[in-house]
């Protein structure tokens, strides 16, 4: 026979048997009856959030009951049972945001500062747009200059209402755990203490209010702070004992386990015109739950996510649950659990907290691509001069460098695989017999002594021009729409290099700029390369230069051994993720990059207008100082780019002294006859 033994019924049972504890049950019943009046107002300021009212509190209690089981519940002291119920219902009271609280926060220009921060830092487009709207409305009211693109719409008042709701929710959500603590421990003249009669805690010693306040605050900070701010054990009510850390740990876990569907109020969502992406993903996370088990034997959850945004939200939640699992396991026996419950540690099974992507458990790293750049590397990039000199065009030489490095490696792989064995051997031994007889004799002896053909390649001219011609770079810049130039331009670069493998993609995303000294495969191939084919840069670092002019870009790539893939790269500066799309591009081995430069976005990032007619000659001229900071890149751009339409040698734009330095750089790195071995096809005009 089913028996629903709950924490509430357990407390009631104890109070019936031991009347001295009746005050605990009475206080709880009063709060259970009256707290919904406050909690149900949360949706007024958070209509696009999951339900944080009474239903959420009930779910937390049910999850804790599931984790403890009947046996565990029966071992709870009356004060612990009381504290669990009270904490579950009070932990989100800080999301009750009244008019006077908002008015106090927005004073002194703080709202404007918050909006400015959102525009700069938020990864959510709706939040950024909302903040921009409030800023422009404020500028209009003050008679200040507004953005050229800003227009007063017919329903502007509704747009402002929508904007203020999402901005207010974002701001007040962040500190709600601390605010809950403040409400519970507030002075007697505070509205919560007046209307809620101090949550009826005035019948208990004052320390109970402080203890509950600290317990609810603990669901918003680290485990270390939980352990330092709360006691393991202290005297409860009457002759009882209570365990504040245990209550806080159960509250945190129960909060995380409220993941089932139907946590969003569709009528409340319909009160908004624009809903932040984070809320949409959060709703999708709940809707994607296909299995959940919360019991004393096991905690299991499976999500099946329909898209990458929801997948990442579910993965974040999974990570939080597993982090909580680690903390609980580490501290349970010695620092958290009451003596009678030390054997009831929540069994969160790592192998049973599963996130699927369209029915399949994917490579989680590939679904969570977000650039990770060491701070030191960022400083090196800045101090190198490239970003400071001209952020509007530095990305051009960076992506060309990347393409050349990839091309050089593929060329070497093909030579080592004997793809050009006959051609190179003929070139080395036959075509140069008359001009270099002594070297030919040396090469023939080396081959007889067992040397491989590729080991005899020392100079750029050892590879015939016809082989270089098999590895062109195609570079193009054109308007998105010739008839509507305000849409900006598309920059495209395509190479026939080695492409980007799955492992390389992970490295360039998660370990941008990290040394490859311990990468044995890379070091082995690098040690074989002749000096003129040595790679010169960090691919992940070079890509960062694109984010100086655009928030995202598209890349299509294919290696010899893997199928083609398309990736939408997004900057990590606002916490955004890059995405492998479902599209399988029609591309041969190599990489194609496409960058959409938008006038408004470009101006915000660089401070300059997007000039539609600027030649590569001018770009090189403006950037010559920073080009010297990247000697090998400079050499590549100046010495290896042909101008089939213009026929202009970029060196003619340099002074005599600069030209002399260029020759020294060129000779040191490439030898005297390497000029024009690579081809880069360019249109006449490009965007700077």
N, C-alpha and C positions, 0 to 999 in steps of 0.2 A: 504493500500500500504506500502511495506517495505521501511523503511528509515534508512540507515546506518549512523547514526550520530556519528562521531568519535571525539576523542580529537583533532586530527590533523585538521579535518574540522571545529571544533569549534574555534581553534586558527586562522585558515585562515579567517573564517567569521568575527571574531573580528577585525583582522588586515585590512580587506577590509573596514569595517565600520569606524575604527579608525586608520588612517594611521600612527599615532605616534607609534603604536606597530609593524609596519611592520618589523622592525629590528629583532624582536624575531622570526618571521616566516622565515625570510631569513636565519638566523643563523641555525635554525632547518633544513631547506631544504638542506643547504650545508653539514651538518653533516650526514643527512640521505643518501646523495649521496656518501659521501666519507668514512664514518665509516665502511661499509662492507669490504673495502680493509684490514682493520686491524682485524676486528672481524672474518673474514673467515679464518684467519691463526691460530685460536685457535685449530682447529682440528689437526694441525701439531704436537703439543705436547700433545694433549688430544684426540687421535683417538678413544679411548675406552670409552669416556665420552658422555653423552647426548649432543645434539647440544647446544652450547653457543654462536652461532653467531647471525645473524640478525633475523632468524626465532624465536629464543628464545625471543629476545627483542620485536618483534611484538606480540608474544603470551602474554607477560606481559602486554603490552598496551591494548590488547583485553580483558584480564581478568579484568583490572581496569575499562575499559569501561562497561563491563558486571556488575560489582559490583555497579558502580555509576548510570548506566542507563542514558537515554537521559536527564532526568530531572536533575540528578546530574551533568552531563557533562556541561550542559548549565549554571550551577552556578559557574563553575570554572573561576577564574580570568585568564587573558591572561598569566600572569607570572606563575601561578600554572600549566596551561596547558603546557606551554613551559618546565617547570621543569620536569613534568612527562615524556614527550617525551625524553628529553635529558638524564634523569637519567636511563630510561629503556634501552637506547642504550649504555650508558657508564658504567653501573654497573659491567659488567664482562670484561671491557677493561684490567683489571689486569691479565686476563688469556692469554693475548697476551705476550708470553714469547720469547724474542729474544735471539740470541746466546750470545750476550755480557752480558745479564742479568744472564744467566745460568753460564757462565764462571766466572763471578764475585762471584756468590754464591758458586761455587765449589772450590774456591781457599783455600789454607791453610789447606787442609785435611778435609774440611767440608763434602764433598761427602762421604768419608770413615766413618765419624762419623754418618752421616745420615743412611748409610747402616748398620752399627753396631746397631743402635737404632731400625731399622726395623726388623733385625734378632731377637732381644730380645723382641720387643713389638708388632709387627704387628700380627693381627689375620688372615691376608690374606696370604695363602700359596704361591701364585704367587709372591707377594711382598717380602716375606721372601726369596724365592728361588732366585729371581732377585738380591736382596741385597747380598746374599751369593755368587752368581756368580761374582759380581763386586769385592767383597772382595778377593775372590780366584784369580781372574785375577790380581788384584793389588799385592797380595803376590807373584804370579809367576813372575811378571815383576820386583819386588824388590829382587827376589831370596830368599824370606822367605818361611818357611814351610807352606804348604797348607793342608787342610783336606784330610785324607786318601781316602775318597770317591770321591774326585774331579778328574774329567777326562776332558781333552780338547776334545770336540766333533768336528766332521767334520765341522759343520755349527756354530761353536762357535761365529763367528762374528755377525751372525744374532741373536743369543741368547743374545749377549751383547747389540745389538741395541734394542731388545725387552725390555731387563732389564732396560736400561737407559731411555726409553720412560715411562715405568710405574713408575719408581722411581722419575723421573723429574715431572711427572704429579701429583703424590701424594704429593710431597713437595710443588710445586708452587700453587696447588689448595688451600692449607690450608690458605694462607694469601692473597688470590686474592682480597678480598674486600678492604683491607688496601692498596694493591698495586694499585688498581683502583684510590683510593684517591690520592696516590702519583703521578700517571701519570697525573692526571688532574691538580694538583697543582704544577707540576714540573717547574723548571727554564727554561728559554727560550732556553738553549743549549741542553735540553733533546730531544731525537729522536722524542717523541710524539709531543712535542711542535713545532719541526721543520717541520716534515712531515705533521702533522695534523693542522699546523698553529694555535696551541693553541686551537684546537677544535672551532676556529672562535669566541671564547668568548672574544677576545680582543676588540670587539666592545661594550662590556658591562663593567660596573664597576668591578674592581678586586674581590670584595666580591662575585660576582656571581660564579666565578670559585671556590672559597673556599666553598661556600654554596653547589654547586653541588658535589664537592669532598666529603664533609661530609655526604651528603645524600646517595651517593652510598656506602660509607663505612658502613653506618648504617645497610645494609642488612647482615652484617657479625658480628654484636655484639648485646648485650642485649638491651631490651627495656629501661631499666634504663639508659643506656649510651646514647641511642637515645634521651631520654628526656633531659638529661643534656648537650649533645653536640649541640643540635639543638634548635632553637627558635620556639615558637608556631607561631609567626607572625612577619613579618618585611616588610619594604618597598620593593616593587617589582620594575619593570621597569616603568619609568615615574611616573604617579600618582597612580600606581597600588599597591596592597598588595599581598604578597605571604605567604605560610604556610609550611615551611620546614619540620616540624614533620609530617604533613599530607602527604606530598610527599613521605617521607621515609616510612611511614606506608603502603601506597598504593604500593610502590615498593616491599616491603617485602612480602606483601600478594600476589601480582601478580606473584612474583617469585615462591612462594609455590604452586600456583594454576596451574602452567604450568605442568600438570601431564598427559596430554593425550598421546596417543600412537604415534609412528613414530618419536620419538625424537632422535633415534640413527641412524647413517649413517652406513648401513651394509657394504658398500665398505670400509669405514675407519676402521671398526672392522676387516675386512679381511686383513688389512696391518700388523696385529699382529699375532704372533703364540700362545702366552699365554695371556689370558685376566684375570685380577684380579676378584676374586669372587664378590667383591663389585660392580663392573661394571655389571656383569652378573645379579646380584640381582636387581640392579637399572633399567636395561633394562626390566627385567621381571615385575617390579613394574608398569612401563608405559604400558606394553602390557596387564596387568591384569585389567586395568580400563574398567569397563563395563557400567558405568553410570557417567555422569558429567553434572552438571548444575551450571552455574555462572551467576546470575542475581541479580538485586537489591532487589528481593523478597527473594531469598534463594540461598545458596551455598551448593551443594550436590555432593558427590563423592562416588562411590562404586567400590572397587577392589574385584576381585575374583581370589585368588592366587592358583597356582597349587602345590606349595611346601612350606616348612617351611621357607626357606631362603628368598624367595620373600615375604612371609607373614610378616616376621619381618621387611623387608625394607618398606613395605606398612604401617605397624603399626607405625614405626618410623615417617614416613611422616604424618600419621594421627595425631600422638601426637604433631608434630610441628604445624600443622594447628590448632589443638584445643588449644595449648598454645598461638598461635597468636590470636586466638579468645578471650581468656581470657584477654590478654593484651589490645587488641583493645577496648573491652567492658569496661574495667576499666578506660581507659584514654580518650576515644573518645570525650565525650561532653566537658570536662573541659580542656584537654591538647592537643588534636590533631585536631579535625574537625574545618574547617572554620565556621563562624557563619551561613552561608547559607546552610551548609551541616551537621549540628548537628543531623538532623533527618534521615540521610542516612547511619547510622552505618551498616557495612557489616553484613548480617544475616547468619553467619556460624552455621548451625543447627547440633548440636552434634549428634543427633539421625540419621542424614543423611550423616555423614562421616563414612562409613561402610567398614570394611575389612572382607571379607569372606575367608574361607580356604576350597577349593574344593566344593564351593557352599553352605557352611554352616558357620554361624557365631559362631565361637568356643569360648571356655573359653580362653580369651586372655592371662591370666596368664600362662596357661599350654603351650601355643605356644611361650611364651617368658621366658623360664626358663634360668636364668643366676644367678650364685651364687652371693649373696650379703653378704660380710663378714665385720662386723664392725671392724674398725682399732684396737680397744682395744682387740678384740678377737684374731686378728692376732698376736699381741704382746704376748698375753697370751700363744698362741700355741708355739711361738718361745722360750719364756722364760721357758716353761715347760721342755726344754731339749731334747725332742724327735727329733725335726728337726735337731738340731745341732749335736747330737751324731752320728747318722747314717741315713741320709735321704734315703739311698738305701733300707732299710728294715723296717723302722718304720711303713709303711703302713700295714704290715702283722698283727701286734698286734692291729692296729686301726680297721681293718675290722673284725678281730675276735671279738673284744670287741663289735662292732656294732651288729654282728650276735648273740652274747650271750645275749645282752640286749633285742633284738627283740624276742629271744627264751624264755627268762624268762617271758616277758609280755604275750606271747601267752600261755605259760604253765599256768599262773595264770588265764587268761581269761577262759581257758578250765576247770580249777578246779572250778571256780566260776559258770560256766554253768552246774555244776554237771556231767560233762562228765566222771569223775572218782570217783563219789560219793561212789559207792559200794566198789571199790578197796581200796580207801583211808580209808574208815571207817573200813574195815576189817583189814587193816594194822595197824591202830591206836589202835583199841579196842581189837583185837583178837591175833595178832601175838606177841604183847608185854606184854601180861598179866603177864607172869612169871617174866620177866626182869624189868618191871616198873609198879608194881601194884598200887602204890600210884598215879602216873600220870594217869593211866587208869581210876581210880575212879574219879579223878578230871574231866577228859574229859567227862565221862558219865553224871556227874552232870551238866556240862555246856550245853550239848546237851538237857537235860531235861528242863533246864532253858531258852531254846529258841535260843541258839547260833547256827549260821550256821556252817557247817562242815569246810568250808574254814577259818573261824575265829579261828579255833583251831590249824591251822598249824603255828608252831613257828620255828621249826628247820628243816634243810635240810633233816634229816633222817625221818621226818614225811611224806615225799613223797616216795613211794616205787621205787626201781630202775627201775622196768619195765615201769613206767611212764616216767622217764627221758629218757629211751631208745627210746621213740617215737619222740624225738626231736634232732636227730643227726645233726652235722655240717659236711659237706663233703668239704674237702680242697684238691686241687690238683694243681700241677705245672708240666708242660710238655713242650717239645719243640713244636713250631709251625710246624716244619718239622724236623724230626729226622735226615734226610739226608742233611739238609741245616740249620745248627744251627745259621747262621748269621741272620736268620729271627727272632730270639729271642724266647721268651717263653710266654706261656699263664698261668696266675694265675687265678684259679677259686675257689670260696667259695660259698657254698650253705647252707642255713639254712631252718628250718621249723617254723620260727617265724611268727609274725603277718602280715608281708608284709608291703608295703608302700601304704597308701591310697592317693587319690588325694590331700586332704587337708594337709596331712603330707608332701607330695612331695613339695607343695608350701612353707610350713614353712621351710623345710630344705634347700630350694634353696634361698628363699628371706630373710630369717631371720636366717642365719647360726650363731650358737652360742648364739642366743638371749635367755634370761632367759624365762623359762616357768612358772614362779610364778603366772602369771595371767591366765594360761590355766587351767580352773576349772576341765575339764574332766581328764586331765593328773594328776593334783594334787590329785583328788579324788581317782584314781586308785593307785597312788603312796602311799597314806596314808594307803591303805589297805595292801600293799605288806609287807610280812615279810622281815626282814633285808637282808636275803641272796638272795632275788630276786629283790632287788632294782636296777634300772638302774644306770650305772656308767658314762655315757658319753653323749656328744652331737653328734647325728648321722651326721649332716651336717658338723661339724668340723672334725670328723674322716675321712670323705670322702676326705677332702682336702689333707690328707697325700698321697693319690694316685697320686695327681698331682705333687708330688715331684719326681716321677719316670716315669710318662706317661702324655701325653697331653689330653688323654681321656680314658674312660672305659665304658663298657656296663653293664647295670643292667636289669634283668628281675625280676618282682615282682608281687605278687598277694595277695590280702586280702580276707577275707571270703565273703565280700559283693560286691566287685568290680571285673571286669574282669581283666585278666592279662594284663600287659603292659611292653613294652621294652623301655628303655631310654638310649640314648647315652649322657653321661655326659662329658662336656668339661670345661676346666679351664676358669675362668673369668679374669685371669691375662692379657689376650690379647683381652678381650672384646667378647669372643665367647659365643654362646648360647648352652644350652643343648637341646636335641630333643627327643620327644616321637615318636618313629617310627610307621609305619603302621603295623608292624609285631605283631601278638598276639601270644606270646610264649606259648608253651605247658608246663605249670608249675603249680604245685599244690601250695597251700598256702605257702608263704615264699618268700625268695629273693635269687637270684643267681647273683653273681658279676663275671665279666670276665675282666681281665686286660692283655693287650698285652704289654710286656716289649720289646722294640726294642733297640738293642745295641747302636746305634748312639744317639738316644733320651735319653737313660738312662745315657750315659756318659756325655752328655751336662748338664743334670739336676743335677747329683750327683758328677761328676768329677771322677767317678770310672768306670772300665770296668764291663760289665755284666758277672759275673763268672758263668759258667753253672753247677758247681758241688759244692754245699755248703749245709751242713745239717742244719736243724733247730737248732740243738744243738749249732753249731757255731754262728748262728745268735743271739741266746739268750745270748751266752757268750759275744759277741761283744757289745751287747746292755744292759748289766745288769745294768749299771749306770742309763741310761735313763728309764729302766723298773722300777726302784725304784721311779722315779718321778711320775709314774702312778701305785700306789700300787695295786689297784684292778685289773688293766689289767695284771700286773705282776703275781698276784695270779692265775688269770684265765689261763694264758699261762703255768705257771709252774705246777699248781695243777690240771688242768682239761683237759690236753691234753694227750691222750694215744699214744704210739708209737707201734702199733701192729706188725710192721716188725722189728724194732730195739730193742724194749723192754728197752729203755734207760730212766732212770729217770733224767730229766734235772737238778735236784738239785745237782746231783753228779758233775756237772761242776762248782759249786759255792764253794767259800771258806767256812770254818766253820762259820766265823762271818756272812757272807752273808746268809748262810743257817739259822742261828739263827734268823736274821731279817725277813727272809722269813716266818718262823714259826709264829713269832709274828704278822706279817701282815695277814697271813692266818687265824690264830685263831681269830683275831679281827674282820675280815670281814665275815668269813664263818662258824665258828664253827669247832669242832674237827673231824667231820665225814662227811665232804662234798666232800672229795677228790674223783675225778673220777666220779662224778654224771653226768657230761656232756661228750659226746664223740666228738672228732674231728679226722677224719680219714685223715692221711697224707701219701704222698709217701715219700720214704727215702730221696730223694735229692730235694732241692729247690734252687731257685735263691735268693741270698742275695741282 
